[in-house]
Amino acid sequence: MTLKIALVQTNSLVGNIAVNFNKITEIVIKTRQQSPVDLMVFPELVLTGYPPEDLLLRHDFIAHTHSVLDELAKIAPEITLVVGFPDFFDGKRYNSAAVLCNGRVVSCYRKQKLPNYGVFDEQRYFSAGTDTCVFELKNHSIGVAICEDIWHGDIVNATKAAGAQLLVTLNASPFHSGKAQKREAIISANAKAAQLPIVYVNMVGGQDELVFDGASFVMNKQGDVVLRAQEFVEEVRVIEFDGVEPIPAYCAPPYSPLSSDYAALVCATRDYVYKNGFKGAILGLSGGIDSALVLAIAVDALGAENVQAVSMPSRYTHAMSNDDAKTQAQTLGVTYHSISIEPAVNAFSAMLESTFEHTQHDTTEENIQARCRGVVLMAMSNKQGKLLLTTGNKSEMSVGYATLYGDMAGGFAPIKDVPKLLVYALARYRNQLSPVIPERVMTRPPSAELAPNQCDADSLPPYDILDPILQRYVEEDQSAQQIIDAGFDAQAVARAISLVDRSEYKRRQSALGIRMSERAFGRDRRYPITSGYRGA
């Protein structure tokens, strides 16, 4: 007997149960009309969005979810739905999946493996389930698992031992570079070991610093992908089972690292802006590579008509920077303004003249320029209701090469977890799609242009040296000696690590940014601000 299963790769709004309920309802009704199916599988915690964090501690929030679940069961009683939701049972909260059929909840699975590492805090909110779940549909025995469960062979094996002929898993698996390939490899190994087909449905969309890539798939019992959904796109994909064998269906091409990374940045920026009610975005366009990439991301995410770029030259700004900024803005078709900061800088200098008497010119004066720019941008953001995007990259955030309340001012930092070398690679990738970033922006030495003839290399090791050091220290927790033993210059290592350790207070005050690596600042890496630890 054949069985049609719909993988529903959808984008939930955390906390808005009514919106999520309406979206699920629309998808169910539309699918029923267009392509009748037997079973529809939705992502983990689809009713609340993921992660709902301390909303889960509110009894009214959990109660609302339960009432909506009962309503959802009545929408299409002839279709079986598997829906993720937070359950409250016998005095405990669970990360659960409800099986809805014939207008009621017929079964409930409670997640057994609760991740408590990296960006995950599930043990703060949930108790672990203990039982497998297998339900019958059209002479098929179908097991249920949730996200982390499927990474563990013992859960897969136990579900098969309970009678499952195929396994569906609900997921809210956040993206990092290379995650899709890692998922498929692990699930393939588990499917092959258990000789059990696996239907893997993942959430899509941005949620604060996390972004979910979708990239749902179906594995046969040999561990081969027989269906692969697109990444970063809401869609419904249908797979048909002939007995216990899935019939090969649509397969999106395997994902390339740069295309996935860029798509993640676009998706997360779009969702952060619109889910938080902003009309669009605004950013300072310096003529440098970082702001050039952020502008391209913003336009691809929001549309040129919703993006505004502002150039703010000073006496130290090169003519080529002004020219390149204007050229890119015109190429992308965004609203563009050029506002000199010289009057503001002169006014602050005059105000502080007596206070600064008998002192040397230093980074103080450089920071005044950056903070004048921050005031201009925040004023325009407030007036127009557009979110100010900051343009700092991970290399800068790591070593504190940024000005608090200046170029760090803003509400969202798209490339905060993108190292400088990857910034260049992503810019070149974007230009392969269509040339929007002037070539000179990608070839000239990077500079903050806050002093005469200034270059980043005056203050920092070259990025082809700095970025690998930061990768080892920040993301891999290697010691200074380990990094030196790997062939890096001891002085460069000591300098970089010292800057990282001293800049925690800046990072805590920085705008939220998209998690792109396996170890981003924020949820992944929680160091104390006041600390005597020095890695060097």
Salt bridges, closest charged atoms under 4 A:
ASP38 OD1 - LYS138 NZ 3.42
GLU44 OE2 - LYS111 NZ 2.88
GLU53 OE2 - ARG523 NH2 2.34
ASP54 OD2 - ARG124 NH2 3.00
ASP60 OD1 - ARG58 NE 3.10
GLU71 OE2 - LYS74 NZ 3.83
GLU78 OE2 - ARG32 NH1 3.22
ASP87 OD1 - HIS66 NE2 3.29
ASP87 OD2 - ARG110 NH2 3.00
ASP121 OD2 - ARG526 NH2 3.42
GLU122 OE2 - LYS111 NZ 2.93
GLU148 OE2 - HIS152 NE2 3.63
ASP154 OD2 - LYS113 NZ 3.39
GLU184 OE2 - ARG228 NE 2.88
GLU209 OE2 - ARG523 NE 3.19
ASP213 OD1 - ARG183 NH2 2.68
GLU234 OE2 - LYS23 NZ 2.95
GLU235 OE1 - ARG237 NH2 3.16
GLU245 OE2 - LYS221 NZ 3.59
ASP271 OD2 - LYS275 NZ 3.74
ASP290 OD2 - LYS420 NZ 2.91
ASP300 OD2 - ARG430 NE 2.68
ASP324 OD1 - ARG440 NH2 2.87
GLU342 OE1 - ARG315 NH2 2.98
GLU357 OE2 - HIS358 NE2 3.61
ASP417 OD1 - LYS394 NZ 2.70
GLU439 OE2 - ARG428 NH1 3.37
GLU449 OE2 - HIS318 ND1 2.74
GLU449 OE2 - ARG444 NH2 3.16
GLU475 OE2 - LYS394 NZ 2.72
ASP477 OD2 - ARG519 NH1 2.92
GLU504 OE1 - ARG507 NH2 2.88
GLU504 OE2 - ARG508 NE 3.42
GLU504 OE1 - ARG525 NH1 3.89
GLU518 OE1 - HIS176 NE2 3.77
GLU518 OE1 - LYS182 NZ 3.79
ASP524 OD2 - ARG515 NE 2.63
